[in-house]
Amino acid sequence: MSGFPRKIKKKPMAEINVVPYIDVMLVLLVVFMVTAPMLMQGVAVDLPQAPSEPVEDQDSEPLIVSVKRDGTYYINLGANPEQSRPLSEIQDTVARVLREKPSTSVLVWGDHNVGYGVVVSLMTELQSAGAPSVGLVTEPPR
């Protein structure tokens, strides 16, 4: 034997199999794509069109109060958000939610055919329920 050191065969390092991680990421992507449109739930109304800035990111889901063309009111809480409710019940519900989570934002979806006075009186009732500010939801112009 000579004095030269022998070459030691190195074992290949274990590699991480990323295919399962890609599958998980694709499943999560599909889940987020399906649930994202459901975050802003409310009764279908014909929103007015106006150029506006989007609402800043929020930690909690906003309360959405809708008013349809015929002047009926809806709120996105409870077992049946598609059922019209009297304004006094909506005011009580908003007051209870804001007592528990004061940072909850309140948004109004008003049909563009609803009178200005109806929307203003709704906003006044929501503010008297404890909402520091009430936002109006619009659609971007086409």
BAVEX-402724 format. One record per residue (C-alpha): residue number from 1; residue in one letter; chain; x, y, z. Coordinates in nm, 3 decimals. Layout:
% BAVEX-402724
- NUM:a:A:X:Y:Z
...
This chain:
% BAVEX-402724
- 1:m:A:0.000:0.000:0.000
- 2:s:A:0.119:0.337:-0.081
- 3:g:A:0.099:0.640:0.141
- 4:f:A:-0.174:0.804:-0.064
- 5:p:A:-0.505:0.848:0.110
- 6:r:A:-0.784:0.642:-0.025
- 7:k:A:-1.080:0.815:-0.184
- 8:i:A:-1.384:0.782:0.032
- 9:k:A:-1.709:0.746:-0.152
- 10:k:A:-1.959:1.000:-0.027
- 11:k:A:-2.314:0.895:0.008
- 12:p:A:-2.558:1.124:-0.174
- 13:m:A:-2.742:1.358:0.059
- 14:a:A:-3.104:1.284:0.116
- 15:e:A:-3.320:1.506:-0.102
- 16:i:A:-3.659:1.632:-0.005
- 17:n:A:-3.939:1.513:-0.226
- 18:v:A:-4.129:1.835:-0.304
- 19:v:A:-4.411:1.677:-0.505
- 20:p:A:-4.639:1.626:-0.201
- 21:y:A:-4.582:1.987:-0.096
- 22:i:A:-4.684:2.107:-0.441
- 23:d:A:-5.002:1.903:-0.414
- 24:v:A:-5.082:2.058:-0.078
- 25:m:A:-5.021:2.408:-0.214
- 26:l:A:-5.252:2.345:-0.510
- 27:v:A:-5.527:2.223:-0.278
- 28:l:A:-5.487:2.533:-0.060
- 29:l:A:-5.499:2.754:-0.368
- 30:v:A:-5.828:2.597:-0.476
- 31:v:A:-5.972:2.635:-0.125
- 32:f:A:-5.883:3.006:-0.115
- 33:m:A:-6.019:3.063:-0.465
- 34:v:A:-6.351:2.907:-0.368
- 35:t:A:-6.388:3.081:-0.031
- 36:a:A:-6.269:3.431:-0.128
- 37:p:A:-6.591:3.531:-0.310
- 38:m:A:-6.793:3.414:-0.010
- 39:l:A:-6.626:3.660:0.226
- 40:m:A:-6.843:3.949:0.114
- 41:q:A:-7.187:3.804:0.151
- 42:g:A:-7.505:3.999:0.129
- 43:v:A:-7.835:4.012:-0.045
- 44:a:A:-7.813:4.068:-0.420
- 45:v:A:-7.880:4.433:-0.493
- 46:d:A:-7.811:4.647:-0.796
- 47:l:A:-7.524:4.857:-0.656
- 48:p:A:-7.457:5.202:-0.796
- 49:q:A:-7.142:5.249:-0.999
- 50:a:A:-6.878:5.491:-0.878
- 51:p:A:-6.499:5.510:-0.892
- 52:s:A:-6.378:5.448:-0.539
- 53:e:A:-6.084:5.310:-0.347
- 54:p:A:-6.109:4.961:-0.197
- 55:v:A:-6.147:4.924:0.178
- 56:e:A:-5.820:4.867:0.361
- 57:d:A:-5.741:4.515:0.480
- 58:q:A:-5.947:4.424:0.779
- 59:d:A:-5.890:4.165:1.046
- 60:s:A:-6.257:4.082:1.085
- 61:e:A:-6.547:4.036:0.850
- 62:p:A:-6.761:4.349:0.819
- 63:l:A:-7.131:4.367:0.897
- 64:i:A:-7.321:4.416:0.574
- 65:v:A:-7.665:4.572:0.584
- 66:s:A:-7.850:4.564:0.251
- 67:v:A:-8.149:4.763:0.139
- 68:k:A:-8.335:4.642:-0.171
- 69:r:A:-8.527:4.840:-0.428
- 70:d:A:-8.855:4.786:-0.241
- 71:g:A:-8.707:4.926:0.083
- 72:t:A:-8.665:4.594:0.268
- 73:y:A:-8.362:4.551:0.494
- 74:y:A:-8.127:4.253:0.530
- 75:i:A:-7.819:4.177:0.741
- 76:n:A:-7.550:3.916:0.674
- 77:l:A:-7.586:3.751:1.015
- 78:g:A:-7.801:3.474:1.149
- 79:a:A:-7.929:3.149:1.010
- 80:n:A:-8.111:3.307:0.715
- 81:p:A:-7.944:3.624:0.581
- 82:e:A:-8.186:3.622:0.284
- 83:q:A:-8.483:3.698:0.512
- 84:s:A:-8.587:4.063:0.537
- 85:r:A:-8.578:4.213:0.883
- 86:p:A:-8.728:4.526:1.037
- 87:l:A:-8.492:4.818:1.087
- 88:s:A:-8.528:4.802:1.466
- 89:e:A:-8.408:4.439:1.469
- 90:i:A:-8.110:4.527:1.250
- 91:q:A:-8.023:4.817:1.480
- 92:d:A:-8.034:4.589:1.785
- 93:t:A:-7.820:4.324:1.613
- 94:v:A:-7.559:4.579:1.506
- 95:a:A:-7.548:4.723:1.859
- 96:r:A:-7.490:4.377:2.009
- 97:v:A:-7.212:4.294:1.763
- 98:l:A:-7.040:4.628:1.817
- 99:r:A:-7.053:4.587:2.196
- 100:e:A:-6.861:4.261:2.161
- 101:k:A:-6.628:4.370:1.878
- 102:p:A:-6.614:4.750:1.854
- 103:s:A:-6.366:4.740:1.564
- 104:t:A:-6.618:4.572:1.331
- 105:s:A:-6.687:4.787:1.028
- 106:v:A:-7.042:4.836:0.901
- 107:l:A:-7.111:4.856:0.528
- 108:v:A:-7.433:4.941:0.345
- 109:w:A:-7.529:4.777:0.018
- 110:g:A:-7.799:5.003:-0.120
- 111:d:A:-7.975:4.937:-0.447
- 112:h:A:-7.920:5.229:-0.685
- 113:n:A:-8.298:5.269:-0.723
- 114:v:A:-8.353:5.320:-0.348
- 115:g:A:-8.426:5.677:-0.246
- 116:y:A:-8.152:5.885:-0.089
- 117:g:A:-8.361:5.936:0.224
- 118:v:A:-8.393:5.560:0.284
- 119:v:A:-8.015:5.510:0.273
- 120:v:A:-7.949:5.815:0.492
- 121:s:A:-8.203:5.703:0.753
- 122:l:A:-8.045:5.355:0.752
- 123:m:A:-7.700:5.506:0.804
- 124:t:A:-7.835:5.724:1.087
- 125:e:A:-7.989:5.422:1.260
- 126:l:A:-7.662:5.227:1.226
- 127:q:A:-7.464:5.515:1.374
- 128:s:A:-7.708:5.542:1.664
- 129:a:A:-7.650:5.168:1.720
- 130:g:A:-7.285:5.246:1.787
- 131:a:A:-7.115:5.226:1.446
- 132:p:A:-6.850:5.502:1.443
- 133:s:A:-6.863:5.517:1.065
- 134:v:A:-7.074:5.348:0.801
- 135:g:A:-6.933:5.272:0.456
- 136:l:A:-7.123:5.258:0.128
- 137:v:A:-7.046:4.977:-0.115
- 138:t:A:-7.035:5.058:-0.488
- 139:e:A:-6.933:4.880:-0.804
- 140:p:A:-6.651:5.010:-1.022
- 141:p:A:-6.771:5.174:-1.346
- 142:r:A:-6.782:4.946:-1.646
